């Protein structure tokens, strides 16, 4: 399976329309793609409404599951729970939070606010995440991301190590901003193995965590 729950379109800072990105995902052998454009209170409504249309169109004609979501990005950390709840009330099937990546000036406290929220599903590229934060993610069923994205992936090894220690579940996402950033062949496996995960761990993510996440977004 290739499932990727963190991608972007031209509705934020990506290059492709949603349907173009989904079409290329199909060509790359994807089983499921989640579109989570960068969002805040200013654009949540239009993002979800627009992306929903192409996700429905793709699922009607192609053999792929396409899931509309959002990535709360550089929002005040104290607003995350409120905004995640709002996004889901507007039709987002999942909420990603842009974590404290080492290459961006995300507000300190974002990781903790994200893993404390019952409305958040994924903490993306969480940078120098602490054991306490990972333990909270494990308790609250929030997935930690191992990312393919250049720059953000600098701390993949730390994320994988702490997630393994604390029992937090992981996903392997591309954070694609173009069809050229999508996974192909065995790049998803290589990303996870390069983070220090074992083959058994990668198989568990692909066979168990992916299915769990798809089921969550279908309910």
C-alpha positions in Angstrom: 0.0 0.0 0.0 1.0 3.6 -0.6 -1.0 5.9 1.7 0.0 9.5 2.2 -2.0 11.8 4.5 -0.1 15.0 4.1 -0.1 16.8 0.7 -0.7 20.3 -0.6 -2.3 21.9 -3.7 -2.4 25.3 -5.2 -5.1 26.2 -2.6 -2.1 26.9 -0.3 1.5 26.7 -1.4 1.4 23.6 -3.7 1.7 23.6 -7.5 -1.1 21.4 -8.6 -4.9 21.5 -8.4 -6.4 18.8 -6.2 -7.5 16.6 -9.1 -4.0 16.9 -10.8 -2.3 15.8 -7.6 -4.7 12.9 -7.1 -4.3 11.8 -10.7 -0.5 11.7 -10.3 -1.0 9.8 -7.0 -3.0 7.2 -9.0 -0.2 6.9 -11.5 2.3 6.4 -8.7 0.3 3.5 -7.4 -1.3 5.2 -4.4 -4.2 3.5 -2.6 -5.1 6.6 -0.6 -4.2 10.3 -0.5 -5.1 12.9 2.1 -5.0 16.6 1.0 -4.2 18.9 3.9 -3.6 22.4 2.6 -2.2 25.1 5.0 -5.0 26.6 6.9 -6.1 29.1 9.5 -9.4 30.8 10.3 -9.2 32.9 7.2 -9.4 30.1 4.7 -10.6 26.9 6.3 -14.1 27.2 4.8 -13.0 27.7 1.2 -10.3 25.1 1.4 -12.5 22.3 2.6 -15.3 23.1 0.3 -13.0 23.2 -2.8 -11.0 20.1 -2.0 -14.1 18.1 -1.2 -15.3 18.5 -4.7 -12.2 17.0 -6.4 -11.9 14.3 -3.8 -15.5 13.2 -4.6 -14.8 13.4 -8.4 -11.7 11.3 -8.1 -13.3 8.6 -6.0 -16.2 8.4 -8.4 -14.1 7.6 -11.4 -10.7 6.3 -10.1 -9.6 3.5 -7.8 -8.2 5.7 -5.1 -9.4 7.0 -1.7 -9.1 10.8 -1.6 -9.6 12.4 1.8 -10.1 16.2 2.4 -8.3 17.7 5.4 -6.4 20.7 6.6 -3.0 21.5 8.1 -3.2 24.2 10.8 -0.1 26.1 10.1 1.6 28.8 12.2 -1.6 29.5 14.1 -1.4 30.6 17.8 -0.7 27.5 19.7 -3.5 28.2 22.2 -6.0 28.3 19.3 -5.3 24.8 17.9 -8.1 22.9 19.7 -10.6 25.5 18.8 -9.5 25.7 15.1 -9.3 21.9 14.8 -12.9 21.6 16.1 -14.0 24.3 13.6 -12.3 22.6 10.7 -14.1 19.3 11.4 -17.4 21.1 11.8 -16.9 22.4 8.3 -16.2 19.0 6.8 -12.5 18.3 7.2 -12.1 14.6 7.7 -8.8 14.9 9.4 -6.6 17.7 10.9 -2.9 17.9 10.7 -1.0 20.4 12.8 2.3 21.9 11.5 4.7 20.9 14.2 7.8 22.6 15.5 10.0 21.8 12.6 13.7 22.8 13.1 13.6 24.8 9.8 10.6 27.1 10.6 9.7 29.6 13.3 6.6 27.8 14.6 5.4 29.1 18.0 6.9 27.2 20.9 4.2 25.2 22.6 2.6 24.1 19.3 3.5 20.5 19.6 2.1 20.3 23.1 -1.2 22.0 22.2 -1.6 19.7 19.2 -1.1 16.4 21.1 -3.4 17.7 23.8 -6.3 18.2 21.4 -8.9 15.4 20.8 -9.7 17.0 17.4 -6.1 16.7 16.0 -5.2 13.6 14.1 -1.5 14.1 13.0 1.4 16.1 14.4 3.5 16.8 11.3 7.3 17.0 11.3 7.4 17.7 15.1 11.1 18.5 15.3 12.7 18.1 18.7 9.6 16.5 20.2 9.9 15.6 23.9 9.1 12.3 25.5 6.3 14.0 27.4 4.7 15.2 24.2 5.0 11.8 22.5 3.4 10.2 25.5 0.5 12.6 25.3 0.2 11.8 21.6 0.1 8.1 22.4 -2.6 8.5 25.0 -4.7 10.7 22.8 -4.4 8.7 19.6 -2.5 11.3 17.7 -0.1 10.1 15.0 3.4 11.4 14.7 4.8 12.0 11.3 8.0 10.7 9.7 8.4 13.0 6.8 9.8 12.8 3.3 10.0 16.6 3.1 13.5 18.1 2.8 14.5 20.2 5.9 11.6 18.9 8.0 13.1 15.4 7.8 16.3 16.4 9.7 14.7 15.2 13.0 13.1 12.0 11.6 15.5 9.8 13.6 14.7 11.5 16.8 10.9 11.4 16.1 11.1 7.7 15.3 13.2 6.9 18.4 10.9 8.8 20.8 7.8 7.4 19.2 9.1 3.9 19.5 10.0 4.5 23.2 6.7 6.0 24.2 4.4 3.8 22.0 3.2 6.7 19.9 1.9 5.6 16.5 3.5 6.9 13.4 2.6 7.7 9.8 5.0 8.1 6.9 4.0 11.2 4.8 5.4 13.0 1.9 4.3 16.6 2.7 4.2 16.9 -1.1 3.9 20.4 -2.5 4.0 19.1 -6.1 3.3 15.9 -8.0 7.0 15.5 -8.2 7.2 15.2 -4.4 4.8 12.2 -4.2 6.2 8.8 -3.2 7.1 6.4 -5.9 8.4 2.9 -6.0 9.8 2.1 -2.5 10.6 5.7 -1.4 8.1 5.5 1.4 9.8 2.5 2.8 13.2 4.1 2.4 12.1 7.2 4.2 11.1 5.1 7.2 14.1 2.9 7.2 16.3 6.0 6.9 14.7 7.3 10.1 16.0 4.2 11.9 12.8 2.2 11.9 13.0 -1.6 11.5 11.3 -3.4 8.6 8.9 -4.9 11.1 8.0 -1.4 12.3 7.5 -0.2 8.8 5.2 -3.1 8.0 3.2 -2.4 11.1 2.7 1.3 10.0 1.8 0.2 6.4 -0.5 -2.6 7.4 -2.0 -1.4 10.6 -1.6 2.3 11.1 -2.7 3.2 7.6 -5.8 1.1 7.9 -6.6 2.6 11.3 -6.2 6.1 10.0 -8.4 5.4 6.9 -11.1 4.0 9.1 -10.9 7.0 11.4 -11.4 9.4 8.5 -14.3 7.4 7.1 -16.4 7.7 10.3 
